[in-house]
Amino acid sequence: MLYWLLYEKLFPFFHPFRIFRYLTFRTAFASLTALLIALFIGPYVIQKLREFQIGQFVREDGPQSHLKKTGTPTMGGVLICIAILLPTVLWSDPANPFVWITVFSTLAFGAIGFADDYIKVVQRRSLGLTARAKLLWQGLAGAMVAVALVVLDEFKVFSTRLSVPFIKSLRPDLLWHHWPSMLPHMAWFAFVPFVLWVVLWLVGTSNAVNLTDGLDGLAIGCTIIAAGALAVLTYISGHVVFADYLELQRMPMVGELTVFCGSMVGASIGFLWYNAHPAEIFMGDVGSLALGGAIGTVAIMIRQELLLPFIGGVFILEAVSVVLQVGSYKLRKKRIFKMAPLHHHFEQLGWSESKVIARFWIGALVFALFALTTLKLR
């Protein structure tokens, strides 16, 4: 809204406001705004959560050192969402559809997490939403994002062509445009591959972040790194010179998502202030699902979803460890790890919580840097 007011409306009368047209300026201030919002309203949110007795439940079969965290305020993801979305609305171009789709995705996945937390913590039902119900709602939210992107593809402001790391000439189109001409009565089938693709990534990414959220500051620290990498990628994808030089698909309107990524970095740093070990507040599912949905949505919009295993490398490893553990136990009645997700395995090996967190952050940074190097290694 500040962009619309100060640049589009007041710039003709006061020329110094031209600075608001620059994406880097607005991204920096969106990040600072998000950081300040998180820092200033954090104590208020923590106090209110304590008053409402919204405390964390800690499983008894987990590491025994975690039992002392029982009762720590949770559902802090509400704070994260506020700190991300308010600066995004303030500093981004309100006419940009990609911004609003990302805002919708963040709110939709956050709402699913909120419902899960509410059932578990407030209504005292330990299981929360059933796995089937959660996946159903996540799939629906992902499908709505996919349909919106298909519409933007029809208006030629988005491309459903996939960017493949290391191979710049390979750009398969996930929207099967030839189907309507071949079988007019099955024109709807052209959308199916792309919709399923988007749903797969959004559901997978949101749940991967959710599984990583098990230690103080672990998930939010990895989010800072992933959001920083995405900020670089979105800026490059929307920049005419950089996109052409690196031979990326250039979608000018997607560049506005840099403001959103900057807000995510600032909000995450602000939340980490209170979530650092020993944590004063946990993000809960409302935070982890919202962040996972946001990360996945941005990656899809810049057509770099195949880089997600590197941008969010720790998230993927955590999710894979759970899949392997469950699959191995069901098929062989044997466990691969001492405990899943992966961070608990290292705790069982004797690593302190702080050491696990710090080393996983280092791993996340290495993954993110590798993701950025793939832009040139093509």
N, C-alpha and C positions, 0 to 999 in steps of 0.2 A: 504494500500500500504506500510506503514511503517513496518507492520508485515512481509509482503513478502520480503521487501528489507533487513531489519535489522536482522530478525530472520532466514528466510529460506535461504537467499543468503549470508549474512555476518557473521552469527553465527559461522560457521566452522573456520573462521579466527580470530574472536574476541569473545571469550566465554562470556564476560559480557552481550552480547546482548541476552543471554538466558532469561533475564527478560521479553523480549517481548512475550514469549510464554505464560505467565501467564495472564489469563483472567481478574483477579481483577486489575492488573497493567494497562492493556490497557483500561479497563472500566473507571478507575479513570482519566487517562489522556485524554480519549475521552470526559469525562464530563468537565474537565477543559478547553480543547480546544474549546468545544462548547460554554462554558461560555465566554471565551475571545473573540471569534469571534462575538458573539452577542453584547458584551459590546463595542467593538471597531468599528464595522461597523454600530451599531445602529444609532448614530448621522448622519452619511452619508445617511442612508436609509431615516430617518425622513426628512432631508433636501431635498432630491430628491423628495419625495412624496409631500412635500409642493410646490416645484417648479412646479411639474406637476399638482398641485391643485387637488390631490386625497384625498378628505376629506370625513369624515363620514356624512351620512344623518341620522338625528334623527327623528323618527316618532313623530308627534305632539300629538297623542293620548296616548303617553306614559307618564311616570313621568315628570313633568314640569322641574324638576331640571336637566334633561338630555339635555335640549335644548341648554345649554351653551357649550355642547360638539360638536355641529355642526361645521364641518370644520376640526376637528382633523384628522390628517393623518391616513388613514386606509390602508389595504392590507399589513400590517406589517408581515403577515404570510410568506411573501417572505423571510424576515430576519430569521424567525424561521426555515424554510426549509433548508436554506443555513447552518445555525448553527448546524442543526442536521445531515445533509447528508455528509458534508465535513469531520467532525471528524469520522463518521462511516466508510467512505471509507478509511481514513488514518489509523485508528487503528484496523480495523477488518480484518479477514482472507478473502482475495478476492476470494478464492476458495469455500467459503461457500454459497450454493444456497439460504439459508433462509435469509441471509443478503440482497441479491439482490432482492428477492421477496418483502421484507419489504420496501426497498428503492423504488421499483416500485410502491407499494401501496401508500406510502406517496406522491410520485410525482403525481400519477394518481388522487388521491382525492384532492390534492392541486391544480392541473390544473383545475379541475371542479370548485373549489372555486374561482380560479383566473378568470375564464371565467364569473362566476356570478358577482364577484366584478367589473370586467372590464365593463360589460354591465350596471351595476347600477351606477357606479361612473364616468367612463370615457365617456360612451355614454349617460349618464343622463336618463337611462330608469329605473325607480324606482323599478320595479319588478324583474329585472335581468333575469336569466334563469327561465323558467316556472317550476313549481313543477314536471310536468311530464318529462320534459327534464332532470332535475337534477337527478331524481330517475333513469331514464333510463341509464344515464352515470355512476352513482354510481353502479347500478346493473351490468353493463358491466365490470367495474373495479373489482368488487367483484368476478364475475364469472371467470375472468382471473386469479385472485389469487387462487381461488378454483381449477381450472384446473391444475395450476402449482403444487399445493400440492398433487393432485391425481397422477401426474407423479412421484413425490418424494416418494409417498406411494408404487408405483410399484417397485422402486429401494430400498425399505426397509429402507429408512432413515427418514421416517415420518410415523406416525400412524394416521389413521382416527378414531381410537377408542376414544370415549369421556370420559373424567374424570368427575365423578359426585361428587360434594362436599359431605362430611360426609359418603359416601358409597364407600369404596375402592374396593369392589368386583364387582361393577356394572360399566362396560365399554362397552357400546353399540357401535357397529361399524356402522358409518353413510354411509359407502361404502358397498352397498349390493352385496357382492361377489358371492352370489348364483344365481343371475339373469342370468348371461351369460350361465351357465350350464343348467338352466331350459328353457330359451327362448333365444337361440343364436341370433336370429334376433333382440332381444331387449336388447342387451348387453349394449347399451348406457344408458339404464335406470338405471343401477347400480350407475352411477355418479350423478344422479339427486338429491337425498336427501342431499348428502354432499354439492353440489354446491349451492342449495337453502339455506342450513343452513349457509354457509359462507356469501352468499350475504345478508341474513337477518341480521346477526350480524354486518357486515361492514357498511351497509347502516344505520342501527339503531344507531350504535356507532358514526359514523361521524356526523349524524344529531343531536344526543344528545349533543355533544360537541358544535356544532353550536348554538343550542338553549341556552346553558349556557353562551355563550359569549355576555353578555348584560351589565355587570358592569366592572369597571376598575379592572383588575387583577383577576377577579373571575375565568374565565375558565383556564387561564394559571396557577394559583395557584393550582387548582384542578388537572391539568395535571402533575405538579411536583410531587404531592403525588401519583397519579396513576402510573406514569412512574417509580417512586421509588419502588413501590410494584411489578411492573412487572419485574424490574431488579432483585429483590430477587427471584422471581418465575422462571425466565429464568435461572439464575445461578444454582438454586437447580435442575431444570429439566435436566440440562446437566451434573450435577456432579454425578459420579457413586456412591459415598458413601451416599450423602444426598438423592438422588433419591431412592436408595434401602432402606434406613432407613425409609423414609416416604412413601414407596410403591407407588411411582409415576411412570408414564410411562417415562422411561429414553430414551431420544433422544439426544445423545452426540452433534450432530451438531447444535442443537437448542440453546445450551448454548452460542454460539457466539452472539446471539441477546442481551446478556447482555451489549455488547459494544454499540449497538444501543440505548438501554434504558438509558444507562449512558449519551449518547449524548443528548437524549431528555430531561433529567433532567437538564443538564448544559445549553442547549439552552433555556429552559423555564425559568430558573432562570435569565439568561441574558436578556431575553425579558421582564420579570417582572420588571426589573430595570427601564424600560421606560414606562411600561404599568400600574405601580402602581398608585393608586389614588393620585392626578389627572393625568390621562393618557396623555402621550405625543404622543402615537401612539396606534392604535387598530390593532388587528390581521386580522380582516375581515374573509370572508369565506375561503380565500386561506389558512389561518392558522388553523381555527377551523376544517375544513373538513380534512385537512392533518393530524392534530393531532388525530382526531377521527379515521381516517383510520389506522394510525400507531398503536394506542392503540388496536384496534380491531384485526388487523393482528397479532400482537405479542401474544395476548391472544389465538387466534385460533391455532397458531403454537405450543404453549406449551400445547394445549388441555385443557385450563382453561377458555374457553369462558363462562361457567356457573358461573364463579366467577366475570364476568364483572359487574353485578349489585352491587357488593360490592367494587371491585377495582375502579370503576367509579360511586360510589353510587349517588353522587350529579348530575352527568350527566343524570343518569337514572331518578331520581326524577324530574328533569327539563323537560325531554321529556314526562314523564307520565303526568305531570301537564298540558301540552299543549294538549295532547290527551284527557284527561278527560274534560278539559275546552271546547274544540271544540265539543266533543261528547255530552256533557251535553247541550250545547247551541242549537245544531241541533235537539236533541231529545226532550228536555224539555223547550227550550227557556229560560233557567236559567243558570247562571254562578256559578261554584263552588268556584272559586278564584276571588278576586277583579281584578286581572290581571294575565295573564300568559305570559311567563314562571314564575316559582315559585318565583324567586328572586324579581320580580316586585310586587308580592302579598305582600311580607313583607315590601317593600318600601311603598306601599299604607297603610299598617298598622301603618306607622310612624317610622319605623326603618331607621336610616341613612344609606347611601350607604356603608360607611366603616364598620358599624356594620354587615350588611348583608354579606359582603365579608368575614370578619373575622370569623363569625359563620358558614358560609358555608364551609370555609377551615377546621374548626374544625370537622364539619360533615364528610368531605371527608377523613380526617385523621382517624377518628373512623371507617369508612367503610373499609378503606384499611387495617387497623390493624386487623379487624375482618376477612378479606379475608385471611390474612396470618395465622391466628389461625386455619383456617379450614384445613390446611395441617396436623395438628396433631390431630384434632378432627375428626377422621375417623373410 
